[in-house]
Amino acid sequence: MIAISSQGDVARKKDILSQISPPPPGLKLSIVAEDVQVFLFGETAIVSSRKTIKQETGDGSLSEQIRDTNTYVRKAGQWQLIASQQSTLPAPYVAKEVGFDLDIDARAIRGDEKAKVVMVEFSDYQCPLCRGFAAETFKKIEKEYINSGQVGFAVRQTPITDIHPYAFRAAIAALCSESQGKFGRCTTDFSGNRWLWLRKTW
């Protein structure tokens, strides 16, 4: 049996056994497994799960989440653990912990400018993923959330000029359009590098 750390360090059976010691007095330990996934490949099986480990002592409590992945082989009709890998998952967070201040002109918000939630798209007009968002995902968001007044929507120009040489010019064109009271979603015709404006009054 071997154990592999998230950094790639390998510990063998004797190393693991040498680290085992009696638990401190009063220790309460609980392990809850969720999102259990099992993959079978003939005589080999991989079991992966997300585990929440809680330790309570007289000095306080400690909790962490790990992704635990174990590999088994079937020998003489019995499954034997041959490798175990664990990686630490980031601690749970709430929205206020990742909040940031971003000044948005109310005139640039599509939908209800007083909506409690404002979605900001950081867009590059030569990016194929941004184009896919504009052509497909945005329509669903607009129908379900923007038109109903639940969410406001704004766009920030973030051209990545080192890989998209035409993105900066398209961002300038979009801002010029916005200054005239109109904003068009702009995509690229990759075959001829021509800018195609899908005009829309916002």
C-alpha positions in Angstrom: 0.0 0.0 0.0 1.1 3.5 -0.7 -0.3 7.0 0.0 0.2 10.0 -2.3 -0.1 13.5 -0.9 -1.5 16.4 -2.8 2.1 17.6 -3.5 2.9 14.2 -5.0 4.9 12.8 -2.1 4.7 9.0 -1.8 4.5 7.3 1.6 4.8 3.5 1.8 3.1 1.2 4.4 5.9 1.3 6.9 6.1 5.1 6.8 2.3 5.3 7.3 2.4 2.9 10.3 5.3 4.8 11.9 3.2 8.0 12.0 0.2 6.3 13.8 0.0 7.2 17.5 -2.8 7.0 20.1 -5.3 9.8 19.8 -5.1 12.5 22.5 -7.6 12.1 25.4 -11.0 13.6 24.9 -10.7 13.7 21.1 -14.0 13.4 19.2 -13.6 12.7 15.5 -16.2 12.5 12.8 -15.9 11.9 9.1 -18.8 12.5 6.7 -18.4 11.3 3.1 -20.4 12.9 0.3 -20.3 12.9 -3.5 -19.1 9.3 -3.6 -18.1 8.1 -7.1 -17.1 4.5 -8.0 -15.4 3.5 -11.3 -14.9 -0.2 -12.2 -12.3 -1.4 -14.7 -12.4 -5.2 -14.6 -10.4 -6.2 -11.5 -9.6 -2.6 -10.6 -11.8 -0.1 -8.8 -11.4 3.6 -8.0 -13.5 5.1 -5.3 -13.5 8.9 -4.9 -15.4 11.0 -2.3 -15.5 14.4 -0.7 -14.9 14.0 3.1 -15.6 16.5 5.9 -13.4 15.8 8.9 -14.2 17.4 12.2 -12.0 17.1 15.3 -13.1 18.3 18.7 -10.9 18.5 21.8 -10.9 20.4 25.0 -8.9 23.2 23.3 -11.4 23.7 20.4 -12.5 22.2 17.1 -11.0 21.8 13.7 -12.7 21.1 10.4 -11.4 20.5 6.9 -12.6 19.1 3.6 -10.6 16.7 1.5 -11.0 14.8 -1.8 -10.2 11.2 -1.0 -9.4 8.9 -3.9 -8.6 5.2 -3.3 -7.6 2.5 -5.8 -8.4 -1.1 -5.2 -7.6 -4.4 -7.0 -9.4 -7.7 -6.6 -7.2 -10.6 -5.6 -8.5 -14.0 -4.7 -12.0 -12.7 -4.7 -11.4 -9.8 -2.2 -10.8 -6.1 -2.8 -7.5 -4.8 -1.5 -6.5 -1.1 -1.2 -3.3 -0.5 -3.1 -3.1 3.4 -3.3 -4.8 6.3 -1.6 -4.6 10.0 -2.5 -5.9 13.0 -0.6 -6.1 16.6 -1.6 -7.3 19.5 0.6 -10.3 21.3 -0.7 -10.7 25.1 -0.1 -12.7 26.1 2.9 -16.4 27.0 2.3 -17.0 30.7 1.7 -19.8 33.2 1.6 -20.5 35.9 -0.9 -19.2 38.8 1.3 -15.8 37.2 1.5 -15.3 37.5 -2.3 -17.1 40.8 -2.7 -15.3 43.7 -4.3 -16.2 47.3 -5.1 -16.9 48.1 -8.8 -18.3 51.4 -9.9 -20.9 50.9 -12.6 -22.7 53.7 -14.3 -26.4 53.0 -13.9 -27.0 54.1 -17.5 -24.8 51.2 -18.7 -26.9 48.5 -16.9 -29.3 46.5 -19.1 -32.5 45.7 -17.3 -33.5 47.2 -13.9 -30.7 49.5 -12.8 -32.0 49.1 -9.2 -31.8 45.3 -9.3 -30.3 43.8 -6.2 -27.9 41.7 -8.3 -25.9 43.1 -11.2 -24.0 40.7 -13.4 -20.8 42.0 -14.9 -19.4 40.4 -18.0 -15.7 41.0 -18.6 -15.6 40.6 -22.4 -13.0 40.3 -25.2 -14.7 40.6 -28.5 -12.3 38.3 -30.3 -12.6 35.5 -27.7 -14.6 32.5 -29.1 -15.9 31.7 -25.6 -17.2 35.2 -25.2 -18.8 34.9 -28.6 -20.5 31.6 -27.5 -21.8 33.4 -24.3 -23.2 36.2 -26.4 -24.9 33.9 -28.9 -26.3 31.3 -26.5 -26.0 31.8 -22.7 -26.8 35.5 -22.6 -30.2 34.9 -24.3 -31.2 32.5 -21.5 -30.0 34.9 -18.8 -31.8 37.8 -20.5 -35.1 35.9 -20.8 -35.1 34.4 -17.3 -33.5 37.1 -15.1 -32.9 40.4 -16.9 -36.3 40.9 -18.5 -38.0 40.0 -15.2 -36.0 42.7 -13.3 -34.2 40.2 -11.0 -30.8 40.9 -12.4 -29.1 43.9 -14.0 -26.4 43.3 -16.6 -23.3 45.3 -17.5 -20.3 44.8 -19.7 -16.6 45.7 -19.0 -14.1 45.7 -21.9 -11.1 43.5 -21.2 -9.3 42.9 -24.5 -6.4 40.5 -24.3 -4.3 42.1 -27.0 -1.4 39.6 -26.9 -3.5 36.8 -28.3 -6.4 38.8 -29.9 -4.9 41.6 -32.0 -8.4 43.0 -33.0 -10.0 43.0 -29.6 -8.8 46.4 -28.5 -10.3 48.1 -31.7 -13.6 46.3 -31.1 -13.6 47.5 -27.5 -13.1 51.1 -28.6 -15.9 50.8 -31.2 -18.2 49.4 -28.5 -17.4 52.3 -26.1 -18.1 54.8 -28.9 -21.4 53.1 -29.5 -22.2 53.3 -25.8 -21.4 57.0 -25.7 -24.0 57.5 -28.4 -26.7 55.8 -26.4 -26.4 52.5 -28.2 -24.4 49.4 -27.5 -24.0 46.5 -30.0 -22.7 43.1 -29.2 -19.7 42.6 -31.5 -18.4 39.3 -32.7 -15.7 38.2 -35.1 -16.0 36.6 -38.4 -12.8 34.5 -38.0 -12.6 33.6 -41.7 -12.0 37.2 -42.7 -11.3 38.9 -39.4 -14.2 41.3 -40.1 -16.2 42.8 -37.3 -19.9 42.0 -37.4 -22.2 44.2 -35.4 -25.4 42.8 -34.0 -27.1 46.1 -33.4 -29.2 46.5 -30.3 -30.4 49.6 -28.5 -29.8 49.2 -24.8 
